[in-house]
Amino acid sequence: MTKYINLEEKEQKEHKKTIFTAYLGDNDKWKPSGLTPEYFDKVVYLGNCNVDGDMFACYIRDVINIYKGIKGDEFS
């Protein structure tokens, strides 16, 4: 049986991380976010909104905040 060997380097798939762009603040206004998902105790992907993009519920110390951003590979 013939053995086939490829000496080319395999392309590494780039890991896409979840990014938050804004959170729902006072008076239902979107405010820029400087936080990352690692800051929270739990992050739940809610789905994709046609207007605001990927939506998340972020839990920290019994408080839930709504964020929008870009879903990464963590939810695959």
LINHUQUI-V658679 format. One record per helix or strand of 3 or more residues. SS is the DSSP state (A for helix, B for strand). FROM is the first residue (numbers start at 1). TO is the last residue. If there is no record, write none. Layout:
ss={SS | SS}
from={FROM | FROM}
to={TO | TO}
This chain:
ss={B | A | B | A | B | B | B | A}
from={19 | 26 | 30 | 37 | 42 | 53 | 63 | 73}
to={24 | 28 | 32 | 39 | 49 | 60 | 70 | 75}
